Amino acid sequence: MMPVTSNNTNREASNPPFCFSNNISLITNDPVASIYFPSVFCVLGLTSNLIAFVVLIKAFRRTHSRSRSSFLLFLCGLVVTDFMGLLVTGVIVISTRIIDIGWQGLDPHCHLCNFMGMSMVFYGLCPLLLGATMAVERFIGITRPFTRSTNKSNSRVYTTVASVWMTAGVIGLLPFIGLGRYHLQTPGSWCFLNISSEPLDMAFCLVFSLVGLTCLAVSFILNTVSVVTLLRVCCGQNSHQRRRDNEIEMMVQLILIMVIASICWYPLLVFIAQTVLSSSKPVIRSLLLFIRLVTWNQIMDPWVYILFRRAVLKRVYPRLDWSRGSFASIYSSVGTSMRRLTRSSVELSGRLSGQGSPKQEDEVLSMRRFSPPPS
């Protein structure tokens, strides 16, 4: 039995498992690979998401608006996803750096590496997919309010969030059916998709990158249309007929979520696509920097819900008018200024031309005064 064991050991040493076959540098003195980064990011992110979750639960219990309750449920799903992502990946990274026996000694059959790689893909795509889903939900809620009100909001939100998680999970499982691979990455404390120009690895990298970029593009387009539509409604002549404070607050938070996600995720997604399409080796330092930047997305998202609420903004800007007719009053003041400017211009033109009679000027001013405001 001893020769068989020796042959198997020699064979495993000469042919390491696939997750160790990319010849990474396990030890580096670069500060970007320091253990302090994942430790600080994990603690800060977990604390922020816990605070945000408590804030969202209290707001959900106090709200009586169907659209706002649906939006808060989406935010709760996003907070839970960010929290679990930081917890799972942070524990693995910190543990493998503290246990000084190497990943191959800890996980010789790549089970833990595959799990972490799948977790990185799953918890990375979920915030992007949820951001695009919330943009679609707000777009329908603002542009088609009657269509949206016929649905059962809470049950629909639960189903939508579950569908998003399932979609991200299916993408994360693609390497287990042969599309792409998960490999150990420098400095030997985390696993991610194999960024290479091999056909299957390239296909999986492009799927990951294109799904993320598509989510960012959808969020940008739909949020822009929603903001324009909301501004037209708020500043229109019927702005006093419906309270829009909730819609404005939700759109501000959603815009900030989109901006943070775009800043944090765009460099990594473009880096992955550009690297595999150019058939070049990934720059390790750039990859680590972009991964650190992505982690900030999970840290900064909760503070959007914590800080950018009407209760907080009222304390920061107590002089700002937060009443029902705030936008109507703004429009009214602008309209008054425009009418004064129109009256002055008409009087001045009449004096210069010498052809306009006072009666004609009054008729022009009355037409200006009673003309409907632009919608």
Buried (B, 14 or more C-beta within 10 A) or exposed (E): EEEEEEEEEEEEEEEEBBBBEBEBEEEBEEEBBBBEBBBEBBEBBBBBBEBBBEBBEEBBEEBEBBBBBBBBBBBBBBBBBBBBBBBBBBEBBBEBBEEEEBBBEEBEEBEBBBBBBBBBBBBBBBBBBBBBBBBBBBBBBBBEEEEBEEEEBEEBBEEBBEEBBEBBBEBBBBBEEEBBBBBBBBBBBBBBBBBBBBEBBBBBBBBBBEBBBBBBEBBBEBBBBBBEBBBEBBBBEEBBEEEBBBBBBBBBBBBBBBBBBBEBBBBBBBBBBEBBEEEEEBEBEBBBBBBBBBBBBBBBBBBBBBBBBEEEBEEEEEEEEEEBEBBBBBBBEEEEEEEEEBBEEBBEEBEEEEEBEEEEBEEBBEEEEEEEEEE
